[in-house]
Amino acid sequence: MRSIWNGAISFGLVSIPIKLVNATESHSISFRQIHLADGGRIRYRKVCELDGEEVPSAEIGKGYEEADGSVIPITDEDLAQLPLATAKTIEIMSFVPAEEIDPLQMDAAYYLAANGATAAKPYILLREALKRSRKVAIAKYALRGRERLGMLRVVDDVIAMHGLLWPDEIRVPEGVAPDVEVTVRDAELDLADALMATLGEVEMASLHDDYRDAVEAMIAAKAGGAFEPVEASGEPAGGQVIDLMAALEKSVRAAKASRGEAGGAEEAEAEAGAEVTPMRRGGTGRKTSAAPKAVGGKKSTAASAKKTAATAAAKSTSAASKKKTAAKSTAGKSGTTKSTSAASAKKAGAGAKKAATPRKRASA
């Protein structure tokens, strides 16, 4: 890797010659500006606004513009004469725990390589001291015409340096947080914790830029003349008012299903394509029985059918019993009526023989 800066680390009275190497690189795809009519390149030319002439890079210098518009020329010699101790030195000022560094201050990252055989021993000494102390070094250094703040830490077997923004370069997040009073319930926090636990951790090395892959594939297809644009499917989900609890529950089930955990696939499949709707409150007060789970559905149906058959049999038996009882009651009443009629006829025959025959006929 090509070094972009040569200097030394000042560690007390110890000086460690080092080379500064970029630790990161950009893989983003860059485009050129072209003239749509004929495809010609659009280039920017540096032109002096006074004479209208294009100026080569060798004739371009620096200048500071004051409030009234006047410009004060500043040369590289002027900057080199400044009493800047960190012009070629990374000066370590202190060692602090890594958690004291706000990630908002993190800027560009560099690798520090030992410059020469004599730098190996002090380089390794500083590296091992950082490892054992579990701290990071705060340092000052100068790069590209300005003094900067840096943080040194160990990455594998290399000392890395992160450029840090100065504390006064961090903006206060005024007016960024929601300006409304919101109450978060414990149940909602529990579901959020469950979702975080279900999503778990990820191997950072497995993450990649899907958009860049799609752009590269599109460029290759257009170069081969076989590109067919595809309309984007789906609509943005923003702006929907949803039930937070329902959304969290559905997210937990979907996360379990994606990780292959038990119970997640069935629940996610049952809710596939379902929209999350606001939960009704108040309502009519009627309770809706929950549908049986997919796993125990057959057992529940069989038990219900068996129970229904038993109820029907009980009803049939009860009806037959009532019918039989009614028949007995009718027969008993008929026998009682006949007995009463016979006794009356006998009594009437003993009292008056002339009236017996008509009464017998009447009885008959």
C-alpha positions as CSV (number, residue, x, y, z in Angstrom):
1,M,0.0,0.0,0.0
2,R,1.2,3.5,-0.9
3,S,2.0,5.8,2.0
4,I,0.4,9.3,2.0
5,W,2.5,10.8,4.8
6,N,5.9,10.1,6.4
7,G,6.8,11.1,9.9
8,A,7.3,9.8,13.4
9,I,5.3,8.9,16.5
10,S,6.4,10.9,19.6
11,F,6.0,8.7,22.6
12,G,7.6,10.6,25.4
13,L,11.3,10.6,24.6
14,V,10.8,7.7,22.2
15,S,10.5,8.5,18.5
16,I,9.1,5.8,16.1
17,P,9.5,6.5,12.4
18,I,6.3,5.6,10.6
19,K,4.5,5.8,7.3
20,L,0.8,6.7,7.1
21,V,-1.4,4.4,4.9
22,N,-5.1,4.7,4.1
23,A,-7.0,2.0,6.0
24,T,-10.2,2.3,4.0
25,E,-11.2,2.6,0.3
26,S,-14.3,3.5,-1.5
27,H,-16.0,1.0,-3.8
28,S,-18.8,3.3,-4.9
29,I,-19.4,3.5,-8.6
30,S,-18.6,6.9,-10.1
31,F,-20.3,8.4,-13.2
32,R,-19.2,11.0,-15.7
33,Q,-21.2,14.0,-16.8
34,I,-22.1,13.8,-20.5
35,H,-23.9,15.8,-23.1
36,L,-27.2,14.0,-23.7
37,A,-27.4,15.0,-27.3
38,D,-24.1,13.4,-28.5
39,G,-22.6,11.6,-25.4
40,G,-19.7,14.0,-25.2
41,R,-17.8,14.4,-21.9
42,I,-18.5,17.5,-19.8
43,R,-15.3,18.7,-18.2
44,Y,-14.6,21.5,-15.8
45,R,-11.9,24.0,-16.6
46,K,-10.3,26.4,-14.2
47,V,-10.6,29.8,-15.6
48,C,-9.5,33.1,-14.2
49,E,-12.5,35.4,-13.8
50,L,-10.5,38.5,-14.6
51,D,-9.0,37.6,-18.0
52,G,-11.2,34.6,-18.9
53,E,-8.1,32.5,-19.6
54,E,-7.8,28.8,-18.5
55,V,-5.1,28.5,-15.8
56,P,-2.8,25.4,-15.4
57,S,-2.4,23.8,-12.0
58,A,1.2,25.1,-11.7
59,E,-0.1,28.6,-11.6
60,I,-2.9,28.1,-9.1
61,G,-2.2,29.0,-5.4
62,K,-4.1,29.6,-2.2
63,G,-5.7,32.7,-0.9
64,Y,-7.9,33.8,2.1
65,E,-10.9,35.9,1.3
66,E,-11.8,38.5,3.8
67,A,-15.3,39.8,4.6
68,D,-14.9,42.7,2.2
69,G,-14.1,40.4,-0.7
70,S,-10.3,41.1,-0.9
71,V,-8.0,38.1,-1.1
72,I,-4.8,37.6,0.8
73,P,-2.4,35.2,-1.0
74,I,-1.0,32.4,1.2
75,T,1.9,30.3,0.0
76,D,3.2,26.9,1.1
77,E,6.3,28.6,2.4
78,D,4.1,30.8,4.7
79,L,2.5,27.7,6.1
80,A,5.8,25.8,6.5
81,Q,7.3,28.6,8.7
82,L,4.5,28.3,11.2
83,P,5.7,27.0,14.7
84,L,3.7,23.7,14.3
85,A,5.4,20.9,16.3
86,T,3.1,18.3,14.7
87,A,4.1,19.1,11.1
88,K,5.9,15.8,10.8
89,T,5.1,14.2,14.1
90,I,2.2,12.3,15.7
91,E,2.5,13.6,19.2
92,I,0.8,11.4,21.8
93,M,-0.7,13.5,24.6
94,S,-2.5,11.0,26.8
95,F,-4.0,7.5,27.1
96,V,-7.7,7.1,27.9
97,P,-10.3,4.2,27.9
98,A,-11.8,3.6,24.5
99,E,-15.3,4.1,25.7
100,E,-14.5,7.8,26.5
101,I,-14.3,8.5,22.8
102,D,-17.6,9.6,21.2
103,P,-18.1,7.7,17.9
104,L,-19.4,11.0,16.5
105,Q,-15.9,12.3,16.6
106,M,-14.6,9.4,14.4
107,D,-13.2,10.5,11.0
108,A,-10.9,8.9,8.4
109,A,-8.9,5.8,9.4
110,Y,-5.2,5.1,8.7
111,Y,-2.7,2.3,9.3
112,L,0.7,3.2,10.9
113,A,3.5,1.2,9.4
114,A,7.0,1.0,10.9
115,N,9.4,2.9,8.6
116,G,12.6,0.9,8.6
117,A,14.2,-1.9,10.7
118,T,15.1,0.5,13.5
119,A,11.5,1.4,14.0
120,A,10.4,-2.2,14.6
121,K,11.3,-2.4,18.3
122,P,9.7,0.8,19.6
123,Y,6.7,0.2,17.3
124,I,6.1,-3.2,18.9
125,L,6.7,-1.8,22.3
126,L,3.9,0.8,21.8
127,R,1.6,-1.8,20.3
128,E,2.0,-4.2,23.2
129,A,1.6,-1.4,25.8
130,L,-1.7,-0.4,24.2
131,K,-2.9,-4.0,24.2
132,R,-2.0,-4.5,27.9
133,S,-3.5,-1.2,29.1
134,R,-6.7,-1.7,27.1
135,K,-6.6,2.0,26.3
136,V,-6.2,4.2,23.3
137,A,-3.8,7.0,22.7
138,I,-4.9,10.6,22.0
139,A,-2.5,12.4,19.7
140,K,-2.1,15.5,17.5
141,Y,-0.8,15.5,14.0
142,A,-0.8,17.8,10.9
143,L,-2.1,16.6,7.5
144,R,-3.1,18.5,4.4
145,G,-2.4,22.0,5.8
146,R,-4.1,21.7,9.2
147,E,-3.6,20.3,12.6
148,R,-5.8,17.4,13.5
149,L,-6.7,15.2,16.5
150,G,-6.2,11.4,16.3
151,M,-6.8,8.2,18.3
152,L,-4.3,5.3,18.1
153,R,-5.5,1.8,18.8
154,V,-4.4,-1.8,18.0
155,V,-6.0,-3.7,15.1
156,D,-4.7,-7.2,14.9
157,D,-0.9,-6.6,14.9
158,V,-1.0,-3.1,13.5
159,I,-1.4,0.3,15.1
160,A,-4.3,2.1,13.5
161,M,-5.1,5.8,13.8
162,H,-8.5,7.3,13.6
163,G,-8.8,11.0,12.7
164,L,-11.0,12.7,15.3
165,L,-13.1,15.8,14.9
166,W,-12.3,18.6,17.4
167,P,-14.9,18.8,20.2
168,D,-16.1,22.1,19.0
169,E,-16.8,20.6,15.5
170,I,-19.6,18.3,17.0
171,R,-22.9,20.0,16.6
172,V,-25.4,19.9,19.5
173,P,-28.5,17.9,18.5
174,E,-30.9,20.8,19.3
175,G,-34.4,20.3,18.0
176,V,-33.7,16.8,16.7
177,A,-35.4,14.7,19.3
178,P,-39.3,14.4,19.1
179,D,-40.9,17.3,20.9
180,V,-43.9,15.4,22.2
181,E,-44.7,13.5,25.4
182,V,-44.8,9.8,24.7
183,T,-45.3,7.0,27.3
184,V,-43.6,3.7,26.5
185,R,-45.2,0.8,28.3
186,D,-43.2,-2.1,29.8
187,A,-45.0,-4.6,27.5
188,E,-43.7,-2.6,24.4
189,L,-40.2,-2.6,25.8
190,D,-40.4,-6.3,26.5
191,L,-41.4,-6.9,22.8
192,A,-38.6,-4.7,21.6
193,D,-36.1,-6.6,23.7
194,A,-37.5,-9.9,22.3
195,L,-37.1,-8.6,18.8
196,M,-33.5,-7.5,19.5
197,A,-32.7,-10.9,21.0
198,T,-34.3,-12.8,18.1
199,L,-32.4,-10.8,15.4
200,G,-29.2,-11.6,17.3
201,E,-25.8,-10.8,15.9
202,V,-24.4,-10.7,12.4
203,E,-21.1,-11.5,10.9
204,M,-19.9,-8.1,9.6
205,A,-17.8,-9.7,6.9
206,S,-21.0,-11.2,5.4
207,L,-22.5,-7.7,4.7
208,H,-22.1,-6.3,1.2
209,D,-23.5,-3.5,-1.0
210,D,-26.5,-5.0,-2.9
211,Y,-27.2,-1.7,-4.6
212,R,-23.6,-1.6,-6.0
213,D,-24.1,-5.1,-7.4
214,A,-27.3,-4.1,-9.1
215,V,-25.7,-1.1,-10.7
216,E,-22.7,-3.2,-11.9
217,A,-25.1,-5.7,-13.4
218,M,-27.1,-3.0,-15.1
219,I,-23.9,-1.5,-16.6
220,A,-22.8,-4.9,-17.9
221,A,-26.3,-5.6,-19.4
222,K,-26.4,-2.2,-21.1
223,A,-22.9,-2.7,-22.5
224,G,-24.0,-6.0,-24.0
225,G,-27.2,-4.5,-25.4
226,A,-29.5,-6.8,-23.4
227,F,-30.7,-4.5,-20.7
228,E,-34.4,-4.5,-19.9
229,P,-35.6,-2.1,-17.3
230,V,-37.8,-3.6,-14.6
231,E,-40.4,-1.6,-12.7
232,A,-39.9,-1.4,-9.0
233,S,-42.4,-3.5,-7.1
234,G,-44.2,-2.5,-4.0
235,E,-44.9,0.9,-2.4
236,P,-43.1,2.7,0.3
237,A,-44.5,1.7,3.7
238,G,-43.9,5.1,5.3
239,G,-46.8,7.2,6.6
240,Q,-48.9,4.3,7.9
241,V,-50.4,4.6,11.3
242,I,-50.0,1.1,12.9
243,D,-50.5,-0.6,16.2
244,L,-47.0,-0.6,17.7
245,M,-47.6,-3.8,19.8
246,A,-49.0,-5.7,16.7
247,A,-46.0,-4.6,14.6
248,L,-43.5,-5.7,17.2
249,E,-45.2,-9.1,17.7
250,K,-45.3,-9.6,13.9
251,S,-41.6,-8.6,13.7
252,V,-40.6,-11.1,16.3
253,R,-42.5,-13.9,14.6
254,A,-40.9,-13.0,11.2
255,A,-37.4,-12.9,12.7
256,K,-38.0,-16.3,14.3
257,A,-39.1,-17.7,11.0
258,S,-36.1,-16.3,9.2
259,R,-33.8,-17.9,11.7
260,G,-35.7,-21.2,11.5
261,E,-36.8,-21.2,15.1
262,A,-39.7,-23.4,16.2
263,G,-43.1,-21.8,16.1
264,G,-42.0,-18.9,14.0
265,A,-42.6,-20.4,10.5
266,E,-46.2,-21.5,11.2
267,E,-47.1,-18.1,12.7
268,A,-45.4,-16.1,10.0
269,E,-47.1,-18.3,7.3
270,A,-50.5,-17.7,8.9
271,E,-50.0,-14.0,8.8
272,A,-48.4,-13.8,5.3
273,G,-49.8,-10.9,3.4
274,A,-51.8,-9.7,6.4
275,E,-51.6,-5.9,7.1
276,V,-51.1,-4.5,10.6
277,T,-54.2,-2.5,11.5
278,P,-54.8,-0.3,14.5
279,M,-56.1,-2.1,17.6
280,R,-59.7,-1.2,18.5
281,R,-60.4,0.0,21.9
282,G,-63.8,0.3,23.6
283,G,-65.9,-1.5,21.0
284,T,-69.0,-3.6,21.7
285,G,-67.4,-5.6,24.5
286,R,-68.0,-8.9,22.8
287,K,-65.2,-11.4,23.0
288,T,-64.1,-13.3,19.9
289,S,-62.8,-16.7,20.5
290,A,-59.3,-17.3,19.1
291,A,-58.9,-19.7,16.3
292,P,-57.3,-23.1,17.2
293,K,-53.7,-23.4,16.5
294,A,-52.6,-25.1,13.3
295,V,-50.7,-27.8,15.3
296,G,-53.8,-28.9,17.4
297,G,-56.5,-28.2,14.8
298,K,-57.5,-31.9,14.1
299,K,-57.6,-32.9,17.7
300,S,-59.9,-29.9,18.6
301,T,-62.3,-30.7,15.7
302,A,-62.6,-34.4,16.6
303,A,-63.3,-33.6,20.2
304,S,-66.0,-31.1,19.1
305,A,-67.7,-33.7,16.8
306,K,-67.7,-36.3,19.6
307,K,-69.2,-33.9,22.0
308,T,-71.9,-32.9,19.5
309,A,-72.8,-36.6,18.9
310,A,-73.1,-37.3,22.6
311,T,-75.4,-34.3,23.1
312,A,-77.6,-35.4,20.2
313,A,-77.9,-38.9,21.6
314,A,-78.8,-37.5,25.1
315,K,-81.5,-35.4,23.5
316,S,-82.9,-38.3,21.6
317,T,-83.0,-40.5,24.7
318,S,-84.7,-37.8,26.7
319,A,-87.3,-37.3,23.9
320,A,-88.1,-41.1,23.8
321,S,-88.4,-41.2,27.6
322,K,-90.8,-38.3,27.6
323,K,-92.9,-40.0,24.9
324,K,-93.1,-43.2,26.8
325,T,-94.1,-41.4,30.0
326,A,-96.8,-39.6,28.2
327,A,-98.1,-42.9,26.8
328,K,-98.3,-44.5,30.2
329,S,-100.1,-41.5,31.6
330,T,-102.7,-41.6,28.8
331,A,-103.3,-45.3,29.4
332,G,-103.7,-44.8,33.2
333,K,-106.2,-42.0,32.7
334,S,-108.2,-44.2,30.2
335,G,-108.3,-47.1,32.7
336,T,-109.4,-44.9,35.5
337,T,-112.2,-43.5,33.4
338,K,-113.5,-47.0,32.5
339,S,-113.5,-48.1,36.1
340,T,-115.5,-45.1,37.2
341,S,-118.1,-45.6,34.5
342,A,-118.6,-49.3,35.4
343,A,-119.1,-48.5,39.1
344,S,-121.7,-45.8,38.3
345,A,-123.6,-48.1,36.0
346,K,-123.8,-50.8,38.7
347,K,-125.1,-48.4,41.2
348,A,-127.6,-47.0,38.8
349,G,-128.9,-50.5,38.0
350,A,-129.5,-51.3,41.6
351,G,-131.6,-48.2,42.1
352,A,-133.7,-48.0,39.0
353,K,-134.0,-51.0,36.6
354,K,-136.0,-49.0,34.0
355,A,-133.3,-46.4,33.6
356,A,-130.5,-49.0,33.5
357,T,-130.8,-49.9,29.8
358,P,-130.6,-46.3,28.5
359,R,-127.7,-45.6,30.9
360,K,-125.9,-48.7,29.7
361,R,-126.4,-47.6,26.2
362,A,-125.2,-44.2,27.1
363,S,-122.2,-45.7,28.8
364,A,-121.6,-47.9,25.9
